[in-house]
């Protein structure tokens, strides 16, 4: 597992208590349940929690929260910055290097993608663009990705939750 390989600085901030997706209205909870049910084919461990079940698990959650979906197998990080640094350190220990470029200059061509960076021009068959939630920049042409946590690798053709889960589990449809 990547967390173990990254070492103690990653292991100390990752907890395996699951992840709660909380809802403030019955309508929003009811809309989210079918999305969770689509994960059944992938063996995702989740449970829909009533208000009472949620309070038993998390007594200090806001009174405005009426229920939740608990994804019991999902890890969470108490210090995402530290986890990111641990992964970056592992990447460089394995021979990787960071090259700063401008995603707005990413160009598609018949063989894949290219971008000119501060140091060089890079061409690749696939590209992953990590735009933070604070990014208000327009996405490059042909790039319409939904953002998913812990995406290990992707091609720009994979744009749905189903495709993402197929990628992670090795299932293809």
C-alpha positions in Angstrom: 0.0 0.0 0.0 1.2 3.5 -0.9 0.7 4.8 2.6 3.0 2.2 4.1 5.6 2.7 1.4 5.6 6.5 2.1 6.6 5.8 5.7 5.7 6.9 9.2 5.0 10.5 8.2 2.1 9.2 6.0 1.1 6.4 8.3 0.7 8.7 11.3 -1.8 11.0 9.6 -3.9 8.4 7.8 -6.8 6.9 9.8 -9.1 4.0 8.7 -12.3 5.1 10.4 -14.1 5.7 7.1 -15.6 8.9 5.7 -19.0 10.5 6.5 -21.0 12.2 3.7 -23.4 14.2 5.8 -26.7 15.7 4.7 -28.9 18.5 6.0 -32.2 17.6 4.2 -34.0 14.3 3.6 -34.2 15.3 -0.1 -30.4 15.5 -0.5 -29.9 12.2 1.4 -32.5 10.5 -0.8 -30.7 11.8 -3.9 -27.3 10.5 -2.7 -28.5 7.0 -1.9 -28.8 5.8 -5.5 -25.3 7.1 -6.2 -23.9 5.1 -3.3 -25.9 2.0 -4.5 -24.1 2.2 -7.8 -20.9 1.4 -5.9 -22.3 -2.0 -4.8 -20.8 -3.7 -7.9 -17.3 -2.5 -6.8 -17.6 -3.8 -3.2 -17.5 -0.4 -1.6 -18.4 -0.7 2.1 -21.0 1.9 3.1 -24.1 2.2 5.2 -26.8 4.8 5.2 -27.2 6.3 8.7 -30.3 7.7 10.3 -30.0 10.8 12.6 -29.9 8.5 15.7 -27.2 6.2 14.1 -25.1 9.2 13.1 -25.3 10.8 16.6 -24.3 7.5 18.1 -21.2 7.5 15.9 -20.4 11.2 16.0 -22.2 12.8 19.0 -20.9 16.3 18.3 -22.0 16.6 14.7 -24.2 19.6 14.0 -27.9 19.3 14.9 -28.7 20.5 11.3 -27.4 17.2 9.9 -30.2 14.7 9.5 -28.3 11.7 8.3 -25.2 10.5 6.4 -23.7 7.9 4.3 -20.7 6.3 6.0 -18.1 4.9 3.6 -16.5 2.6 6.2 -13.5 1.5 4.1 -12.3 5.0 3.1 -9.2 6.2 4.7 -9.0 9.9 5.8 -6.0 12.2 6.6 -5.8 14.3 9.7 -3.1 16.4 8.0 -3.6 16.3 4.2 -0.6 18.6 3.7 1.7 16.2 5.5 0.4 13.3 3.6 1.0 15.2 0.3 4.5 15.9 1.4 5.1 12.2 2.3 3.8 11.2 -1.2 6.0 13.8 -2.9 9.0 12.6 -1.0 8.3 9.0 -2.0 7.9 10.1 -5.6 11.4 11.7 -5.6 13.0 8.8 -3.7 11.7 6.5 -6.5 13.4 8.7 -9.1 10.5 11.0 -10.0 10.9 14.7 -10.5 8.7 17.7 -10.4 8.7 20.0 -13.4 6.6 23.2 -13.2 4.4 23.9 -16.2 1.3 25.8 -17.0 -1.8 23.6 -17.5 -3.3 26.4 -19.7 -0.6 25.6 -22.3 -1.4 21.9 -22.4 -2.0 21.0 -26.1 -3.5 17.9 -27.6 -2.2 16.3 -30.7 -2.9 13.0 -32.5 -0.4 11.1 -30.3 -1.4 12.6 -27.0 -0.5 15.7 -25.1 2.4 18.2 -25.0 3.3 21.1 -22.7 6.3 23.5 -22.6 7.6 23.9 -19.1 10.3 26.2 -17.5 12.9 23.5 -18.3 11.8 21.6 -21.4 9.0 20.5 -23.7 7.3 17.3 -22.6 5.2 15.0 -24.7 3.1 12.1 -23.4 0.3 9.8 -24.5 -1.7 10.6 -21.3 -1.9 13.7 -19.0 -3.2 14.3 -15.5 -4.0 17.8 -14.6 -4.4 18.5 -10.9 -6.4 21.7 -10.5 -7.2 22.5 -7.0 -10.7 23.6 -5.9 -9.5 27.2 -5.8 -8.6 27.2 -9.5 -10.9 29.4 -11.6 -8.9 28.9 -14.8 -10.6 27.5 -17.9 -9.7 23.9 -18.5 -7.5 23.0 -21.6 -9.3 21.9 -24.7 -10.7 18.3 -24.6 -10.2 18.2 -20.9 -13.4 17.7 -19.0 -12.6 15.7 -15.8 -14.7 15.1 -12.8 -12.4 15.3 -9.7 -12.1 12.2 -7.6 -10.0 11.8 -4.4 -7.0 9.5 -4.5 -7.0 9.1 -8.3 -3.8 7.1 -8.9 -3.7 7.4 -12.7 -6.1 8.5 -15.4 -6.5 9.3 -19.0 -8.6 12.2 -20.1 -11.1 9.7 -21.7 -12.1 8.5 -18.2 -14.6 11.1 -17.0 -17.2 9.2 -14.9 -17.3 7.8 -11.5 -17.9 4.4 -13.1 -14.8 4.7 -15.3 -12.8 5.8 -12.2 -13.9 2.8 -10.2 -13.3 0.5 -13.2 -9.8 1.9 -13.2 -9.2 1.3 -9.5 -10.7 -2.2 -9.4 -9.6 -3.5 -12.8 -13.2 -4.1 -13.8 -14.1 -3.2 -17.4 -17.5 -2.9 -18.9 
